[in-house]
């Protein structure tokens, strides 16, 4: 089952955004900010970029000595450390107090210095950077390995034959390079327990990881469905406000993401509830301890929907396209899994694992100028990648 899938362990994946960052380093003096969860490959990508800069300085913000220097707002101390280096790489920059102000000082006083900073917690790093570095940064987001990156590494044929393990074990680089089911599960256990909550717990002040895990388990069982925060709160003994706050933190920590309902008629169409999906299905399945083959599962349709939407999101983000994403559902229960609004046009999509589906009559009546497509295993490659003809 995994023979073609495990061929991927033999080489490194070429990340789509690598060429874009290389060009920015050549053509601008903007500070490069690279966001993404831990273990997604940020450090590996930057080290590849640094091969073109032999006179670079790499520091890890987890180390106290460097942390103190780059949080002191003291140009002299930073210059002493940087010396004659032409590129500065700060890994896990969210751990440095006032990182934005200190990077502003470096950018303004050392304009020829190239700077790359990575962060695994968008909420902390963004809060520290947004205001002091306005107009001085170029921001990128790195996800688990995307469909297009897998296709570039192998082929469309190989990718289509890898769908089941992707739905079961996800697309973190280390998972893709691991051989055997047991090794994949062991690494997912480590990823989930050692890294998943680290930034959320450290930077949000939440003391009890068990509450976060129980919430994530409930969300994992509801992918593809609208989520009631009131119902979740009652089940977990939490207030609506606490559940909403935790979900916001988990989204900012790159674990989950939300889709809101699309509507031009709020009286008939749902807008106040969200659907919640996981950035990585291996993490999702680990939370509920279910790696059963698709033939034995009752949630294959939900896994397929989550997979297609997250891969579509990667495609859109990496292409830096302006797209608003939603789901659509009426109060009578008519629905579409996914809706995009871009360039003044509206596109509706239904995700089906085993069959095709026509557009709902209500959708056509309400949005006669909208496009519609059913995405299934026959046509999904175009939906998630620009490499369909590779």
Protein Blocks (a to p, Z undefined) as FASTA:
>chain_A
ZZmmmmmmmpccddfklmmmmmmmmmmccdcddeddehilpmmmmmmmmmmmmkbccddf
kbmklmmmmmnopaklmmmmnmmafbdcdehkllpghklmmmmmmmmmmmmbccddddfb
fklmmmmmmmmmgoiaccdddddddfklmmmmmcmklmmmmmmmmmmnojafklmmpgcj
klmmmmmmmmmmmmmmmmmmmmnopablklmmmmmmmmmmmgoiacdfklmmmmnopafk
lmmmmmmmmmmnomaccdddddfbfklpcfkbccdddfblklmmmmnopabdfklpcklm
mmmmmmmmmmmmmmmmmnopacdddddddfkopacfbdcdeehiacdddddfkbccdddf
klmmmmmmbccddddfklmmmmmocklmZZ
